[in-house]
Amino acid sequence: MRVLIAQPILARLGAVTAIVHLSKYLTSNGIKNRIVSSIATNNFIKLARSLNLDVVTKTIYSSYDYITKESSAHRILSDFSDTLILRKLIAAHKSDYDLINPHNFPANWASILHKKPVVWMMNEPLDIYSTTTPSFLLKAVRYMGIKADRFLVRNYINQICVNSYVTYRQAKQRYGKTPEVVFFGVDFDKYRNGYPDKVIEKFGLEGRFVVLTSAGVLCPQKNQLASIKAIEKIKKYIPNVKLVLTGGGEKEYIHMLKEYVRRTKLNHYVTFAGFLSQSEITNLYHACHLGLYPTKEQGGLLAPFENLCAGKPIIVSPKNGTAELIKRYRLGVVTNNYDNAILDIYNNYNRYKNMAQSAKEIVKREFSWEKYGERFLSVFEECYNASLAQPHQMRSIGLRIS
């Protein structure tokens, strides 16, 4: 069995971290694989070369931050372009592979109708261009896009994989399919040690009680506005509090966040750190006092669990993909009352720090990339074997392909 992995953008983000580990695992187990992408960053290409990953990409950019600074209209055009580019790349390489494994949208759309079984890693269902004030046109595009997505996935994706119980329920509700749960792993060894002094000086964190909301993208789904509002409520109780927001993101959303900070006079309490390297993120995990993740319904466990690798307490939304795991293993605080949770941690910091240290050991033991690779490979094998048993069941719109 040979696997062709498809991803629209290759940068240092959660989904791409998972792809890197998946490719490494497949290679180590003698499974030929290749990653195709419409866009990659210079840093990712350097990483891929250092790990001997087989990567084919159409365009290389200097940074991910440049890629994400787009309006909704530009993103619609970009996704349309990415779909076409990925389809061409997949078509050019599919003859050498037995199965296609798309990840983030629009890779799943680009992967269908190639007469190959498709296993989609659904990190989140399609929620097209969520903005705070969508236009009528954008609402119409969103409605039609979600309808099209439901039809295509239901009819032309062989198997859906998800990385949390939240996305499990989302997949069943939207697509009427029962997905396989494949939890992400965590790079424990990369995040357990850091050099906080390097970022304390850079971001002016000396003497501050640091709350970190770490993400690759600033967007409504990540809900960084909730982090800012929590700081607004507690600054009179913790005068030295400092919120650090990492990531690039949606142009309109970032403008709204900065305007809110300016209007509420929170500039002294909030820092927009931008898109950072992995080493800087690691150092921030160690420099912060706690991690705050108020995401709306979304899978993935990388950022909160990476924070735990540094032994720091975390607060997550009940809708976060990690919430049920954090409750089950008693790894942190699950709540919507972010301001109260921050104050409780501040007032009882030693107790929460001890909880985080225990959680750190659980993360090391229970959430490895080896387990992620094993689970994914078993799903690939099951889907591929099913396709061999029914070679004439590949579908096309309106007709059967034989």
Secondary structure, DSSP 8 states (H G I E B T S, - for coil): --EEEE-SEESSSHHHHHHHHHHHHHHHTT--EEEEEEEEEHHHHHHHHHTT--EEEEEEES-HHHHH---HHHHHHHHHHHHHHHHHHHHHHGGG-SEEEE-STTHHHHTSSSSS-BEEEESS---TT--SS--HHHHHHHHHHHHHHHHHHHHH-SEEEESSHHHHHHHHHHH----EE------HHHHS---THHHHHHTT-TT-EEEEE--SEESTTTTHHHHHHHHHHHTTTSTTEEEEEE-EE-HHHHHHHHHHHHHTT-TTTEEEEES--HHHHHHHHHH-SEEEE--SSB---HHHHHHHHTT--EEE-TTBTTHHHHHHHT-SEE-S-HHHHHHHHHHTHHHHHHHHHHHHHHHHHH--HHHHHHHHHHHHHHHHHHHHHSTT--EETTEE--
